Amino acid sequence: MTLRIGILRTDDVRPELAEEFGEYPEMFESLFLSANQARPVNKKLEMVFTTYLSNQGELPKDIDEQDAYLITGSKTGVYDEVPWIQPLSQFVQRCHQNEKKLIGICFGHQLVAHALGGLAAKADQGWKIGVIEAFFNPNSHAKFSSEGSFQLLYSHQDQVIEPATGSLVVASTPECPVAMTTLGNHILTFQGHPEFSHEYASSLFQLRQEVYPLESFNQAVASLSIATDHLAVTQWMIDFLEN
């Protein structure tokens, strides 16, 4: 089976980091290919990726150009008055209306809520960075994992306050009640960043150190000794897109 994934790029990696770590679509491609390689031989997929520079106004002309779409993270807030957010929100609405497979990560997670009747805003507690454990809500994890929680890297000061209308909150962190959602069988979103490597997160946190409260920064750096479940989460995403 061939799975065509359109990556809607909504931000650029800081120039100081891009040469070493690549842009966000490259991170996702590497992540998906690594997870696919770990699947049993009879479950491996052929994956074809196409990037759309959505933060420059580029969107698919037809939602059926790809089998599924993924919206990346971004430093932009979904409430910011920039010209590309409204067209992207309308694209999310078309995907939902047509039950097109869609994954939202961080900003993408927030944009799904923003576009589909929910609310995203600055979190009362400010920045949340580092490796954080999310806990599955009762009866919501069976199709994803037999475990009760999972670890991902986080980097956000906005979060979903009200999820998209009709969605299910699958998992929460202690300070982010809406950390993972599904909507029907076609939309899956995460506040965390499965695409971030520990090395990239460390470099990013160091580069942004002045914007974080000192305690948050120190906790985030210390948390980088903790392994994440990024490959397991990516397997969930592949299974979700495939089925």
C-alpha positions, 0 to 999 in steps of 0.5 A, a space after each residue: 500500500 502507498 500512503 501519500 502524506 501532505 505536510 502543511 508546513 506552518 513555520 521555519 526552523 531557526 536558521 541557526 538550527 536548520 543546517 544540522 536538523 533540517 526543516 520540520 517536514 524533513 523531521 516528520 519524514 524521518 520520523 515516519 520512515 523510522 517508524 515504518 521501518 520498525 513495522 512487521 514486513 507485511 505491514 510496511 507501507 510505501 510512503 510519499 511525502 509532499 510539502 506545502 509551504 502553508 505559512 507562505 499561503 501554499 495549500 493543496 488545490 484539491 484535498 484529494 491531492 494526498 491521502 492524508 495531511 499533517 499540520 506542523 507546529 509553529 511559533 505563530 498563534 492561531 489567533 494571530 492576524 497573519 494572512 495564511 491562517 484563515 485559508 488554512 483554517 478553511 482547509 481544515 474545515 474542508 478536510 473535516 467535512 469530507 472526513 479526510 485524514 488529518 493530523 495536527 501537531 502542536 500548532 496544528 492541534 490548536 488550529 484544528 480546535 480553532 477551526 472546528 468550534 473550539 478555542 486555543 489561547 495562551 496557557 495560564 501557566 505559561 511555557 511548558 517545555 521538555 519531556 512531559 508524561 501524558 495520561 490516557 483518559 478512561 476508556 479512550 486509549 484501547 485503540 492506541 496503546 495498552 499502557 496508561 501513559 506516554 512521554 513526548 517532548 513539549 514546547 508551547 505556551 498556547 494550548 487548547 482550552 476547548 477542543 473541537 466540537 464533537 472531538 474526544 479528549 484522549 489524553 491529558 498532562 497535569 497542566 494541559 488537559 487537552 493533550 491528545 484528541 480524536 474527531 471521528 475516525 479522520 482527525 488525530 491531534 497532539 500537543 506534544 512533538 513526536 518529531 523533536 529529537 532530544 538533540 534538537 530540543 536541547 539546542 532549541 531550548 538553549 537558543 530560547 533560554 532568555 524567554 523561559 522562566 529559569 525554573 521551567 528552563 532548568 526542569 526542561 533541560 533535566 527532563 532531556 535524560 528521559 526517553 520519549 515514546 515518539 516512535 510508538 506515537 508515530 505508529 499510532 499515527 500511521 495506523 490511524 492514517 491507514 485504517 
